[in-house]
């Protein structure tokens, strides 16, 4: 199972649920920040009412997440204002 992250202009990313290490929801000056840490990437989502999105991810039902997306699930509707995806940096002992 994968979650699709649609970002502009960097394109779309598919990341597997099996690679999700943890999720963290934190308050921000304007809304909330949801950070999803995968083995290979970190996804940072900014918006409001993201606790509903976190619940959808927790249940394994997040198929596509995009800016200004909403997930109808009987929960308060999350509003996604931004998605940033960065590659994980692997540290090695070599210098």
DSSP file (Angstrom, degrees, kcal/mol; ACC not computed):
  #  RESIDUE AA STRUCTURE BP1 BP2  ACC     N-H-->O    O-->H-N    N-H-->O    O-->H-N    TCO  KAPPA ALPHA  PHI   PSI    X-CA   Y-CA   Z-CA
    1    1 A X              0   0    0      0, 0.0    16,-2.6     0, 0.0    17,-0.5   0.000 360.0 360.0 360.0 136.4    0.0    0.0    0.0
    2    2 A X  E     -A   16   0A   0     14,-0.3     2,-0.5    15,-0.1    14,-0.2  -0.876 360.0-140.2-124.5 155.0    1.3    3.4   -1.0
    3    3 A X  E     -A   15   0A   0     12,-2.6    12,-2.4    -2,-0.3     2,-0.5  -0.970  20.5-142.7-110.6 134.3    0.3    7.0   -0.2
    4    4 A X  E     -Ab  14  64A   0     59,-3.1    61,-3.0    -2,-0.5     2,-0.6  -0.851  10.5-162.9 -98.1 127.5    0.6    9.4   -3.1
    5    5 A X  E     -Ab  13  65A   0      8,-3.2     8,-2.4    -2,-0.5     2,-0.7  -0.954   5.7-157.1-110.0 116.8    1.8   13.0   -2.4
    6    6 A X  E     +Ab  12  66A   0     59,-2.5    61,-0.7    -2,-0.6     2,-0.4  -0.852  20.5 171.1 -98.9 114.9    1.0   15.5   -5.1
    7    7 A X  E  >  -A   11   0A   0      4,-1.9     4,-1.4    -2,-0.7     2,-0.4  -0.930  26.8-111.6-123.6 146.2    3.3   18.4   -5.0
    8    8 A X  T  4 S-     0   0    0     -2,-0.4    75,-0.1     1,-0.2    -2,-0.0  -0.977  89.6  -1.4-118.8 137.2    3.8   21.3   -7.4
    9    9 A X  T  4 S+     0   0    0     -2,-0.4    -1,-0.2     3,-0.0     3,-0.1  -0.949 126.8  60.4 -94.9   9.5    6.2   21.9   -9.1
   10   10 A X  T  4 S-     0   0    0      1,-0.2    -2,-0.2    -4,-0.0     2,-0.2   0.572  99.1-128.4 -79.9  -6.5    8.3   19.0   -7.9
   11   11 A X  E  <  -A    7   0A   0     -4,-1.4    -4,-1.9     2,-0.0     2,-0.3  -0.501  36.9 -38.2  99.7-166.6    5.8   16.3   -9.0
   12   12 A X  E     -A    6   0A   0     -6,-0.2     2,-0.4    -2,-0.2    -6,-0.2  -0.765  45.3-161.9-105.5 145.8    4.2   13.3   -7.4
   13   13 A X  E     -A    5   0A   0     -8,-2.4    -8,-3.2    -2,-0.3     2,-0.5  -0.978   6.2-157.9-125.8 139.1    5.7   10.9   -4.9
   14   14 A X  E     -A    4   0A   0     -2,-0.4     2,-0.4   -10,-0.2   -10,-0.2  -0.981  16.5-178.8-113.2 121.4    4.5    7.4   -3.9
   15   15 A X  E     -A    3   0A   0    -12,-2.4   -12,-2.6    -2,-0.5     2,-0.2  -0.976  24.9-120.7-123.3 135.4    5.8    6.3   -0.6
   16   16 A X  E >   -A    2   0A   0     -2,-0.4     3,-1.3   -14,-0.2   -14,-0.3  -0.454   8.3-135.6 -78.1 142.2    4.9    2.9    0.9
   17   17 A X  G >  S+     0   0    0    -16,-2.6     3,-1.8     1,-0.3    -1,-0.1   0.858 106.0  65.1 -57.8 -34.9    3.2    2.5    4.2
   18   18 A X  G 3  S+     0   0    0    -17,-0.5    -1,-0.3     1,-0.3   -16,-0.1   0.726  99.3  52.8 -63.9 -20.1    5.7   -0.1    5.1
   19   19 A X  G <  S+     0   0    0     -3,-1.3    20,-1.6    19,-0.0     2,-0.6   0.429  80.2 112.8 -93.7  -0.2    8.4    2.5    5.0
   20   20 A X  E <   +C   38   0B   0     -3,-1.8    18,-0.3    -4,-0.2     3,-0.1  -0.633  38.4 177.2 -77.6 117.9    6.7    4.9    7.5
   21   21 A X  E     -     0   0B   0     16,-3.2     2,-0.3    -2,-0.6    17,-0.2   0.894  60.0 -27.6 -88.2 -46.1    8.7    5.0   10.7
   22   22 A X  E     -C   37   0B   0     15,-1.4    15,-2.8     2,-0.0     2,-0.4  -0.987  48.3-138.1-164.2 163.9    6.6    7.6   12.6
   23   23 A X  E     -C   36   0B   0     -2,-0.3     2,-0.4    13,-0.2    13,-0.2  -0.970  15.6-168.2-127.7 144.0    4.3   10.5   12.4
   24   24 A X  E     -C   35   0B   0     11,-2.4    11,-3.0    -2,-0.4     2,-0.5  -0.990   6.5-161.4-138.1 127.2    4.3   13.7   14.5
   25   25 A X  E     +C   34   0B   0     -2,-0.4     2,-0.3     9,-0.2     9,-0.2  -0.936  19.5 172.7-108.6 123.5    1.7   16.4   14.8
   26   26 A X  E     -C   33   0B   0      7,-2.8     7,-3.0    -2,-0.5     2,-0.1  -0.960  33.3-109.4-131.2 148.4    2.8   19.7   16.2
   27   27 A X  E     -C   32   0B   0     -2,-0.3     2,-0.3     5,-0.2     5,-0.3  -0.442  35.7-169.5 -72.0 150.2    1.2   23.1   16.6
   28   28 A X  E >   -C   31   0B   0      3,-2.5     3,-0.7    -2,-0.1     5,-0.0  -0.831  40.1 -96.7-132.0 171.4    2.5   25.9   14.4
   29   29 A X  T 3  S+     0   0    0      1,-0.3     2,-0.3    -2,-0.3     3,-0.0   0.850 123.5  29.0 -60.3 -34.2    2.0   29.7   14.3
   30   30 A X  T 3  S-     0   0    0     17,-0.0     2,-0.5     2,-0.0    -1,-0.3  -0.668 134.8 -50.7-126.5  77.1   -0.7   29.2   11.6
   31   31 A X  E <  S-C   28   0B   0     -3,-0.7    -3,-2.5    -2,-0.3     2,-0.3  -0.844  87.8 -43.0 105.4-131.2   -2.3   25.8   12.1
   32   32 A X  E     -CD  27  47B   0     15,-3.4    15,-2.0    -2,-0.5     2,-0.4  -0.913  34.4-136.5-141.2 162.8   -0.3   22.6   12.5
   33   33 A X  E     -CD  26  46B   0     -7,-3.0    -7,-2.8    -2,-0.3     2,-0.6  -0.995  13.2-164.1-123.6 126.9    2.6   20.7   11.0
   34   34 A X  E     -CD  25  45B   0     11,-3.1    11,-2.9    -2,-0.4     2,-0.5  -0.959   8.5-165.8-110.6 117.9    2.3   17.0   10.3
   35   35 A X  E     -CD  24  44B   0    -11,-3.0   -11,-2.4    -2,-0.6     2,-0.6  -0.917   4.0-168.9-108.7 123.9    5.7   15.3    9.8
   36   36 A X  E     -CD  23  43B   0      7,-3.1     7,-2.9    -2,-0.5     2,-0.7  -0.955   7.3-158.9-111.9 118.0    5.9   11.8    8.3
   37   37 A X  E     +CD  22  42B   0    -15,-2.8   -16,-3.2    -2,-0.6   -15,-1.4  -0.876  13.9 178.7-104.5 116.6    9.2   10.2    8.6
   38   38 A X  E     -C   20   0B   0      3,-3.0   -18,-0.2    -2,-0.7   -21,-0.1  -0.589  44.3-103.0-104.5 170.2    9.8    7.3    6.1
   39   39 A X  S    S+     0   0    0    -20,-1.6   -19,-0.1    -2,-0.2    -1,-0.1   0.889 120.5  22.2 -59.6 -40.3   13.0    5.3    5.7
   40   40 A X  S    S+     0   0    0      1,-0.1    48,-3.0   -21,-0.1     2,-0.3   0.625 127.8  25.2-106.5 -16.4   14.0    7.2    2.5
   41   41 A X  E     - E   0  87B   0     46,-0.3    -3,-3.0    48,-0.0     2,-0.5  -0.954  57.9-136.4-146.3 160.4   12.1   10.6    2.8
   42   42 A X  E     -DE  37  86B   0     44,-2.8    44,-2.5    -2,-0.3     2,-0.5  -0.995  19.3-159.4-119.5 128.7   10.6   13.0    5.2
   43   43 A X  E     -DE  36  85B   0     -7,-2.9    -7,-3.1    -2,-0.5     2,-0.5  -0.934   4.0-167.1-109.8 124.6    7.2   14.5    4.3
   44   44 A X  E     -DE  35  84B   0     40,-3.1    40,-2.6    -2,-0.5     2,-0.5  -0.960   5.3-172.2-114.8 120.3    6.2   17.8    6.0
   45   45 A X  E     -DE  34  83B   0    -11,-2.9   -11,-3.1    -2,-0.5     2,-0.4  -0.945   2.7-165.4-115.3 127.6    2.6   18.8    5.7
   46   46 A X  E     +DE  33  82B   0     36,-2.5    35,-2.9    -2,-0.5    36,-1.7  -0.879  37.4  87.2-111.1 146.8    1.4   22.2    6.8
   47   47 A X  E     -DE  32  80B   0    -15,-2.0   -15,-3.4    -2,-0.4     2,-0.3  -0.986  66.8 -67.1 165.4-156.7   -2.3   23.1    7.3
   48   48 A X  E    S+ E   0  79B   0     31,-2.1    31,-2.7    -2,-0.3   -17,-0.0  -0.941 100.7  18.5-131.8 154.8   -5.1   23.1    9.7
   49   49 A X  S >> S+     0   0    0     -2,-0.3     3,-1.1    29,-0.2     4,-0.6   0.838  71.2 152.5  56.3  36.7   -7.2   20.3   11.3
   50   50 A X  H 3>  +     0   0    0      1,-0.3     4,-2.6     2,-0.2     5,-0.2   0.595  52.9  80.6 -74.5  -9.7   -4.4   17.9   10.4
   51   51 A X  H 3> S+     0   0    0      1,-0.2     4,-1.9     2,-0.2    -1,-0.3   0.858  90.9  53.6 -63.0 -32.4   -5.3   15.6   13.3
   52   52 A X  H <> S+     0   0    0     -3,-1.1     4,-1.7     2,-0.2    -1,-0.2   0.888 109.1  48.0 -66.9 -38.5   -8.1   14.2   11.1
   53   53 A X  H  X S+     0   0    0     -4,-0.6     4,-2.4     2,-0.2    -2,-0.2   0.897 108.8  53.9 -67.2 -40.5   -5.5   13.5    8.4
   54   54 A X  H  X S+     0   0    0     -4,-2.6     4,-2.7     1,-0.2    -2,-0.2   0.896 107.1  51.8 -59.5 -40.1   -3.2   11.8   10.9
   55   55 A X  H  X S+     0   0    0     -4,-1.9     4,-1.7     2,-0.2    -1,-0.2   0.897 108.9  49.9 -63.7 -40.7   -6.2    9.6   11.9
   56   56 A X  H  <>S+     0   0    0     -4,-1.7     5,-2.5     2,-0.2     6,-0.4   0.904 112.5  47.2 -64.4 -41.9   -6.7    8.6    8.3
   57   57 A X  H ><5S+     0   0    0     -4,-2.4     3,-1.6     1,-0.2    -2,-0.2   0.917 108.9  55.2 -64.3 -43.1   -3.0    7.8    7.9
   58   58 A X  H 3<5S+     0   0    0     -4,-2.7    -1,-0.2     1,-0.3    -2,-0.2   0.855 107.5  49.3 -58.1 -36.5   -3.1    5.8   11.1
   59   59 A X  T 3<5S-     0   0    0     -4,-1.7    -1,-0.3    -5,-0.1    -2,-0.2   0.468 115.7-116.8 -83.3  -1.8   -6.0    3.7    9.7
   60   60 A X  T < 5S+     0   0    0     -3,-1.6    -3,-0.2    -4,-0.3    -2,-0.1   0.793  83.5 115.0  74.2  28.2   -4.0    3.1    6.5
   61   61 A X      < +     0   0    0     -5,-2.5     2,-1.0    -6,-0.1    -4,-0.2   0.272  30.0 114.8-116.3  11.0   -6.6    4.8    4.3
   62   62 A X        +     0   0    0     -6,-0.4     3,-0.1     1,-0.2   -58,-0.0  -0.727  28.4 160.0 -84.2 105.3   -4.6    7.9    3.0
   63   63 A X        +     0   0    0     -2,-1.0   -59,-3.1     1,-0.3     2,-0.4   0.888  65.7  12.8 -91.9 -46.4   -4.4    7.2   -0.7
   64   64 A X  E     -b    4   0A   0    -61,-0.2     2,-0.4   -59,-0.0    -1,-0.3  -0.998  59.1-173.4-137.1 131.7   -3.7   10.7   -2.1
   65   65 A X  E     +b    5   0A   0    -61,-3.0   -59,-2.5    -2,-0.4     2,-0.3  -0.993  18.6 161.1-123.5 126.9   -2.6   13.9   -0.2
   66   66 A X  E >   -b    6   0A   0     -2,-0.4     3,-2.0   -61,-0.2    14,-0.3  -0.934  48.0 -77.4-140.1 162.4   -2.4   17.2   -2.1
   67   67 A X  T 3  S+     0   0    0    -61,-0.7    14,-0.2    -2,-0.3     3,-0.1  -0.396 119.7  11.9 -61.0 134.7   -2.4   20.9   -1.3
   68   68 A X  T 3  S+     0   0    0     12,-4.3    -1,-0.3     1,-0.2     2,-0.1   0.625  97.5 146.2  68.8  16.4   -5.9   22.1   -0.5
   69   69 A X    <   -     0   0    0     -3,-2.0    11,-0.8    11,-0.2     2,-0.4  -0.467  32.0-161.5 -80.1 155.9   -7.1   18.5   -0.3
   70   70 A X        -     0   0    0     -2,-0.1     2,-0.6     9,-0.1     9,-0.1  -0.991   9.7-146.9-134.4 146.1   -9.8   17.4    2.1
   71   71 A X        -     0   0    0     -2,-0.4     2,-0.7     7,-0.2     7,-0.3  -0.933  11.4-149.4-115.0 108.0  -10.5   14.0    3.3
   72   72 A X        +     0   0    0     -2,-0.6     4,-0.1     1,-0.2     5,-0.0  -0.677  45.2 133.5 -79.0 116.4  -14.2   13.3    4.0
   73   73 A X  S    S-     0   0    0     -2,-0.7    -1,-0.2     2,-0.4     3,-0.1   0.164  84.5 -89.2-148.3  17.6  -14.4   10.8    6.8
   74   74 A X  S    S+     0   0    0      1,-0.4     2,-0.2    -3,-0.0    -2,-0.1   0.392 101.8 105.9  80.4  -4.9  -16.9   12.1    9.2
   75   75 A X  S    S-     0   0    0     -4,-0.2    -2,-0.4     1,-0.1    -1,-0.4  -0.554  91.3 -72.6 -96.8 166.2  -14.1   14.0   10.9
   76   76 A X        -     0   0    0     -2,-0.2     2,-0.4     1,-0.1    -1,-0.1  -0.380  63.5-104.6 -54.7 139.5  -13.3   17.7   10.8
   77   77 A X        -     0   0    0     -7,-0.1     2,-0.1    -3,-0.1    -1,-0.1  -0.559  32.0-135.5 -76.8 120.4  -12.0   18.3    7.3
   78   78 A X        -     0   0    0     -2,-0.4     2,-0.5    -7,-0.3   -29,-0.2  -0.450   9.9-149.2 -72.5 148.2   -8.2   18.9    7.1
   79   79 A X  E     -E   48   0B   0    -31,-2.7   -31,-2.1    -2,-0.1     2,-0.6  -0.976   6.5-155.6-119.8 117.1   -6.9   21.7    5.0
   80   80 A X  E     +E   47   0B   0    -11,-0.8   -12,-4.3    -2,-0.5   -33,-0.3  -0.833  18.6 171.0 -96.8 118.4   -3.5   21.1    3.5
   81   81 A X  E     +     0   0B   0    -35,-2.9     2,-0.3    -2,-0.6   -34,-0.2   0.715  65.5   4.5 -96.8 -25.9   -1.6   24.3    2.7
   82   82 A X  E     -E   46   0B   0    -36,-1.7   -36,-2.5   -16,-0.1     2,-0.4  -0.989  50.7-160.9-161.0 149.1    1.8   22.9    1.8
   83   83 A X  E     -E   45   0B   0     -2,-0.3     2,-0.4   -38,-0.2   -38,-0.2  -0.994  10.8-176.2-133.5 126.0    3.7   19.7    1.3
   84   84 A X  E     -E   44   0B   0    -40,-2.6   -40,-3.1    -2,-0.4     2,-0.5  -0.987   4.4-168.0-122.2 131.0    7.5   19.5    1.4
   85   85 A X  E     +E   43   0B   0     -2,-0.4     2,-0.4   -42,-0.2   -42,-0.2  -0.976   8.7 177.6-122.1 124.9    9.3   16.2    0.7
   86   86 A X  E     -E   42   0B   0    -44,-2.5   -44,-2.8    -2,-0.5     2,-0.2  -0.933  31.5-110.7-125.0 149.4   13.0   15.8    1.4
   87   87 A X  E     -E   41   0B   0     -2,-0.4   -46,-0.3   -46,-0.2     2,-0.2  -0.528  37.4-110.5 -75.8 143.3   15.3   12.8    1.0
   88   88 A X        -     0   0    0    -48,-3.0     2,-0.6    -2,-0.2    -1,-0.1  -0.480  28.1-131.4 -71.0 143.2   16.6   11.2    4.2
   89   89 A X        -     0   0    0     -2,-0.2     2,-0.6    -3,-0.0    -1,-0.1  -0.873  14.9-151.0-100.7 120.3   20.3   11.7    4.8
   90   90 A X        -     0   0    0     -2,-0.6     2,-0.4   -50,-0.1   -50,-0.0  -0.787  10.3-145.2 -92.5 127.2   22.1    8.6    5.7
   91   91 A X        -     0   0    0     -2,-0.6     2,-0.3     2,-0.0    -2,-0.0  -0.713  15.9-168.6 -91.5 140.4   25.1    9.2    7.8
   92   92 A X        -     0   0    0     -2,-0.4     0, 0.0     2,-0.3     0, 0.0  -0.868  31.7-123.5-123.1 161.4   28.2    7.0    7.4
   93   93 A X  S    S+     0   0    0     -2,-0.3     2,-0.2     2,-0.0    -1,-0.1   0.656  84.8  96.3 -76.4 -15.1   31.3    6.6    9.5
   94   94 A X              0   0    0      1,-0.1    -2,-0.3     0, 0.0     0, 0.0  -0.524 360.0 360.0 -80.3 143.0   33.5    7.5    6.5
   95   95 A X              0   0    0     -2,-0.2    -1,-0.1     0, 0.0    -2,-0.0   0.349 360.0 360.0-126.4 360.0   34.7   11.1    6.1
